[in-house]
């Protein structure tokens, strides 16, 4: 974040039930002379705030990425692998063994010593804990056999199976295995370390207040790049009006805005830049699981009973009806002023991925057909659904998205019950299947490799397990 910003504000665009692809415009605020040594970034949400890969929801990346280095970098334009903390990596034994050679001399912040193979081993092995909920944890639990460290700069990972995607699990985009100091964690404990994390990145953590702000200082002569700003402050400001006011006043350099606030930002003369493929938004419909799961719901109209073909067909019609009822073009125009687009729903495929087809079609806006499908499925009078209007993850505009979808659903007779709950509470309950079938909007970031998203879906204890539990 810190290396690529020149005091411009960031706006997140997005998408919908089936899904909308967002571009992300950037704005620029003027600051008083002499303030160039400090960069103030305002975000609407940073997830559950933990800095550790094995506990993260990954929406914390906007907060913590500045103070870590990944083993493998990605070229921002081509997505090709580039050396990071690892200078080289190669497979052997038919992709069952992967050997990483580490960069020497890289120091942890605050005098915690040199980053070595032992720290990499320690970081990765935290994923093996049964309660680890990090995005890559199920992959390592399923496939990793053991890790060897023949010397302080060599890590050898042995896997039970042939796994070609190992490097992708260590990149800075979605791999998110930021190397943590074993000495630090073991000396102060994980809970204390999560409040004041130690990394190897271009910024070090100075202080912070949970849910409010965190302050970082640049690391002089950092091995990768010395930051242009000596101080970085990341503030959590959920209210978009407050973020815009801060931008206009020059108190904030970068902040997310959307909808009518975007028009106001333009009138205020803030610079706007667009980042394509910033997020893909869609609605998660719960209850589509298997009989051994506590959130299994064969009677839910959108889920159906896997043992009953007729029930499954009716559920398919209901899901299509819910999709057809949503006016996606209106959402794009209202929330992002056209800085977004409809995209065929493929959670793990973005337009920049090989294999994405422009021939894939998005279901059109057709409320009359939606009503007809509901009637055919035996729900001419509609039914009730629960939605959480506060979940924001990457989707800072999630509340507006949920309300737009809810209003469209109500037009075809669906009874929408809004059940607000903060994301920090909702996410752990969601992964534990205790949300009582509450639907919500997820604004997913782009995956550098589609397989990383697939991994998060196919494991029953993965963060997105609800995508693949059903038939």
Beta strands, then each sheet from edge to edge (+ up, - down):
strand 1: 8-10
strand 2: 20-28
strand 3: 38-43
strand 4: 72-74
strand 5: 81-83
strand 6: 86-92
strand 7: 97-102
strand 8: 144-151
strand 9: 154-159
strand 10: 203-209
strand 11: 213-218
strand 12: 231-236
strand 13: 254-255
strand 14: 273-284
strand 15: 340-342
strand 16: 384-387
strand 17: 415-418
strand 18: 438-444
sheet 1: 1+ 2- 14+ 18- 16- 17-
sheet 2: 1+ 2- 15+
sheet 3: 10+ 11- 12+ 3+ 13+
sheet 4: 4+ 5-
sheet 5: 6+ 7- 9+ 8-
end
